Every structure is written in structure tokens, then in C-alpha cells.
Amino acid sequence: MGYTGALLILGLLCILRTAAFKCARGFEAENGVCTDQDECQEDPNRCVGNAICFNTNGSYYCQCHSGFTNVQGSTNFTGTNGQCQDINECVEDKEICGSTADCVNAIGNYSCICMPGYTNFSDINRNCTDIDECKEHEQNICGMRGTCENRVGSYWCECPAGYTNYGNRGTPCSELNCDNFKENSASAESLAGLADIFSLMRSSCLALSNPNSTGAEEPMGEMLLENLLTATETILSTGHPISGDNVNKLLGAVEDAMRLIGPQLRKNDSSMGTPETVEMKFAVHKGQTPPTGPIHLTTEAVKLDTDWTTAAGNGTYPGFAVAALVSYNNLESSVNQSFEHLKGYQKDGVKASFQVFSKVVSVVVSNPSTQSLDSPVKLTFRHLEERMESPRVNYTCAYWKVGPDGQEEGGTWSTDGCYKERTTATHTVCSCEHLSSFAVLMALYPMKHTFGLLLATKLGLIISLLCLVACILTFKFCRSIQGTRTTIHLHLCICLFMADLVFLTAISQTKPEGGCRFAAALLHYFFLGVFGWMLLEGVQLYRMVVLVFNATIQPLYLYAFGYGMPLIIVIISVISRPKGYGTDEHCWLSLKDGLIWSFYGPVCLIIIVNVFFFIVTVWKLAQKFSSLNPDLTKLHKIKAFTVTAIAQMCVLGLMWVFGAFLFQEEGTLVPAYFFTILNSLQGALLFIMHCLLSKQVREEYANFFPCICTQPKRKYSEFSSTNPSSSQSQGSRSAQLTGESQM
């Protein structure tokens, strides 16, 4: 074979030997020797999921960290994520921290937290050491007058007479002033239900302040709150206005009662009442440390936004914090007054008038210092009616202010420390830097009459008065037109003359007392009298058409209705709403309490009845004109009477349509000018229709003023009381006038 062949054979043998040599798993070949492979070092992340890697000869294994357990149960596993899970030592050993500490589990571990009143946890005896709070806190832990007694893991505060911790012995002693609920016999007699509040709260206060009382340690908050609600509902459900002095006592008693009841409530959130009566909302926090965070209390009328720091205050923390919101129903009518301290509300030289435009609410907190809050409270009020602000309507936030210690009789609205943030047609948001009883006031700026309007009013009324004087003299002394209808016209003009005279002299008075109220009552009476006599004219026309004989009405009946009906209405109105006569802008009826309907109600009824009579009259006239043998003279006369009566009713009724806009809170100048024009036209219209367009009256004028009326006779007007186609002698006219008087 040679040398070359030997080398080839030797190489082939080496290749065959290398191919036949192979190391087992976990080993690697090195210089022909198989050595152990360190898997943990080659791949540091080989054991994941809270496990550690251990190398073995030819292999490795993963072992869970302390505090974790192998969920697969094998000690020789290869690590995978999630195979080692945390051990909850607090569940595995419930006594691991003993009876005086709380166990808190952690990932792979746990910790023991001593309970309140204990400290220094010991791993040896698994227990915490009791803290002697009375020694660590030598002062004020039980208040200035309370006595501290150490207990295992806690302490008790023993309160002397006049102090209480409201049944929670682990809180400081708070002083009670039960004299706040000292019953006032005069108030009890004048305001039914107020004595019940004083008596109920005084009894509860005395029981709490007496350490020997059997009920001193039993909180009775829910029962007291229910009794307080019942007594308050009794006061407000009568429907009668409450005097300012009694309003002060009611608000003060309820606020003091809420401060006494709050710490005795078992629940953190309590509410009682309904939107129709009284709503009371509570937020209460009890604990060793002052609370923090926001407070939100809401009733149907208002929403309160404040915080626990405001409720608790900056003084010694008594172990509780209380915030309460009270919404009163029907109280706004009793405090819809006393606006004299509201200054600076003028626009265009006109002083604003005010009215309460929301429910009255009280905000109460346990913080004894609420005169100047570090953080203002926010109140979102719901308006009594939906109404947008305008140049003549503005909203303001106010609180009910009383004198020192509430001793000042009455009360007044003030805006000091309260600000309006924003407003809509339905809500107003107020921000106040102190606590009290609050409401939203609506400021009304009355229309300032221009010089032109005042001049037109005076000139128009003077013209109307002169024409009415002419009418009165004509109806009284003109013998040719005497009759039932003339009597009605005479007294209609007298009432209208008196109403215009009072209107001219007193309507713009600005003090709603004394003479202004009397002037308003006179206007009410005489304007109702005008419409009463106008109704009698409609009745007379109806009788003239329907009745063939005896269509006249006895004067006594006319006077009884024409002057008696307005008198009865005015007397009832004065007795029921004496303060409704006269406003800050006009000597007229108030629009706030519905008194205005004692005028517009009868007026609307009279117009409706008259419209009915006029429709029947026109229908009957049409039938008589179409008959075979109509009495044209009589029918033309009734036709003229009807036309003038309808025109008279339209002018007078239309005037008070514009009058409704004139006297309302947002009156404008346009209705005022129309009202003035129509008011001045009334006297002139009556004079033209009932005097100048009457042939008999013109003849009387011609006889009285012969030098003026010397011109030839003109053709009769269609409003003349005789037939223009007939030419009659003086004797026939006398017979005709006799017939008119019978009608």
C-alpha cells in the first residue's frame, strides 16, 4: 500500500472514532472528555417567577423564594413564570400577629401593625404593648374639664356636669349650653310648635350634660331629628306669616338643635323630610383624627358644597365633625320684607325693590367659629320660578341677619360676605364666607317714566277730567234725556272722574303706607265702580230689546249694585290682604300675593257677561229689523245705544289690557303710552258719543248757548236717538222723549 495509503487509513479511523464519541445531556465534550454544563450561569433568566436557579451535575432545578410556594408541588422543577406564588401568611396563620396587631400581607412577606392604643410589636410574644394615653397626653385629650381613665388599648373620658362626649367615651368632653333652649313663654304662645322644639331639645341637652343620667350614654339622634322635623312642620304648615322676631327664634332654635342632634346620629349620612314641608340633611364623621375631603348635601331647593375642614374647624377636635343643611317650605313669605339694609341697588336713578326668590335654607356645622371661614361655602339655589336676568331684573345672594345673641326684634336681609358667582333662569350659585340662613333675592328695577310720558299722562288726564265734568253736568241737568240709561251714564262718569282724579294726584307715590294705601283702595273701588255701571248698561240694553213693557230699572237697585258690589270686593280685599294696597312704585294693588285678581277677576267676568248681553242684543235687533212692522225709531235708537256701549266697553277694557303690562314688574314704555292715551280718551269718548252725537243734547246746548249755536240745523248723525228721515214737531219730540224715559 505504501506510506500514503497508511495515512489515509489512519485518518479514516480518526473520523470513525470521533463520530462514535458523544456526551450525555447536561454535559459537554472538552478534549475528548464530557464535563458538566452550568445551566444557571449560561442563562441567568432560566428560573423566573420568584424562583432561584441551583445547578446540579448534569442538570439544574428552581427553588421558590422565601414567602412563595411551588404550586406544582415538585422540588425538582424547571422554573416557569407563575409557578411560584405568594404565601398569604395572614391567612395561613391567623394568630401570626397576635390579638393586638393587624396582619398586613405583602409580596413574599407580611407585617404586623399595632392596633390603635398599642405600640412596639414583639416577634417573641407576638403582641403589642398598651399605650397609656392619659400619660402620653397629659392635657386636652379629654378636654379642659374631662377626666382621662386608661383602658387596655384605649382610654375613657369622664365628663363633669355641663359637658358631654355624646356617648362616645373615647372623645373629648364638649361643653353644652342648655340655656339656648330655654323656653320663652311669649314665643310659645305666639308660635305654636316652637315650645315643643325648646322643650324637646332642652330635655335632651340636660340629659347629655348630666353624667348620672341613665340616658346620657345612649345616642338618640334619629328620634330627636324626627321630633324636630314634626315640630318644625307644625309651625310652617299653618299658612300664616311669621313675625320677624319669631323667625329669628325659629331659625336659631333649629340651628342649635341640629348641632345637638348631629353628634348623636348613628349613620354618617342621614336625611328626613320632604320638599313639601321641611328637608334636613346630615353628614357626620366620627374618629380620632379630623376628617378631610369634600362634603355635598342636596335638597330639592338647594345644593351645598363645602369640605370637612370647614365643618370641623381649626380648634380642638372633639372627635366628630357635622355638616347639616335645612330647607324650609313656606318660610319665604314670612321673610319677604326687611330689605332696608340693602344699599347700592340703584339703576338709572331708580331704587330697586326686592322679593325672596328661593327657599330659605340654613347651613349648620359643628365648627363653633363660622363668622369668617377660611374656605367659603357654595350654595346652588333653585329659583321659585323660571326667570332670566334682564336690565330690570337682577339676582343677589343674601343672608338673614339678627342682632347680637339674636336679641334684636325682627330681622333684616344683608349681603355682607355673600357673593353671586353665576346665575341662569332656574338657578343661582352663591358663595358665602360665613354661615347663617340664606336665600336668593330678586332685585326689580321699576320703569323710570320719561318726561314725555309724565307730560302725556297729566295732559291726557286733565282732558279726560274736563270732558267728564261736561258729561256729568249734561246728564244731571239735561231734562230731555233723563231716564235709566242716563242715570247709568251719570254715575259711570262720576266713578271714572273720581278714579282719574285719584290716579292723577296719587298714582306715583313711592311710600306704600298711609295715604298711598288709601289712594290704592280708592282707585280699586272707583275703577270697579266704572265696570259695574258698564255692566248695568249692558243689562239695560238687553231689557230694552227683550222686554216689551217696563224695561226700566229702579234707581235703588242701580245704586245698590253700582256702588255696593265694588264696596264689598274692596272690604274683603282690605281685610284679607291689607298690605297688598300700595307698592314701592305705585299706589295700586300689589302683584306679589294675588291681590291684583280682586280687580282683574271681576273686570274679566263683567266683560264676558257684557259680551253675552251685547251678542243677544244685536241678534234680537236683527230679528226685529227683519220683522214685518218694525218700530224703526225705537230700533235705530237701541242700535245707536248698543254701538256706543260696545265702543265704550272696548276702550275701557283695552285700556286695562295695557294697564296689566304697565303695572307688572317688567313694564315697558310702549304699554305705558297706550294706557295713557286710552285713559285720556275715555272722558272725551263719553262726551262725544253720549253728548255731542245726541240730538236732544245738542238742542239743549243750543238753548243754553244761543249765541254760539245760531247756524242752520244739520242732518242728524246716525248716532242720533231719533230717525233722521222723520221731521217731527216739538210736541211729537216730547212724546218720543217720554218713550225714551220709559226705556
Secondary structure, DSSP 8 states (H G I E B T S, - for coil): --HHHHHHHHHHHHHHHHHH----TTEEEETTEEEE--HHHH-TTSS-SSEEEEEETTEEEEEE-TTEEETT--SSB---TTSEEE--HHHH-TTTT-SSEEEEEETTEEEEEE-TTEEEEETTTTEEEE--HHHHS-SSTTTTT-EEEEETTEEEEE--TTEE-TT-TTS--EE--GGGG---HHHHHHSTTHHHHHHHHHHHHHHHH-TT-TTTTS--HHHHHHHHHHHHHHHHTT-S---HHHHHHHHHHHHHHHHHHGGG-SSSEEEEE-TTSEEEEEEEEESSS---SEEEEE-SSEEEEEEHHHHH-SS---SEEEEEEEEESS-TTTTS---TT--S-EETTEE-EEEE-B-EEEEEES-S--SS-SS-EEEEEEBSS----BTTEEEEEEEEE--GGG-SSS-EEE-TTEEEEEE-SSEEEEEESS-SEEEEEEEE------HHHHHHHHHHHHHHHHHHHHHHHHHHH-GGG-SHHHHHHHHHHHHHHHHHHHHHHHTT----STHHHHHHHHHHHHHHHHHHHHHHHHHHHHHHHH-SS-----HHHHHHHHHHHHHHHHHHHHHH-GGGB--SS-SSB-SSSSTTHHHHHHHHHHHHHHHHHHHHHHHHHHHHHTSSS--HHHHHHHHHHHHHHHHHHHHHHHHHHHHHHHSSTT--HHHHHHHHHHHHHHHHHHHIIIIIT-HHHHHHHHHHSTTT--S------TTSSS-TT----HHHHHHHHHHHHH-
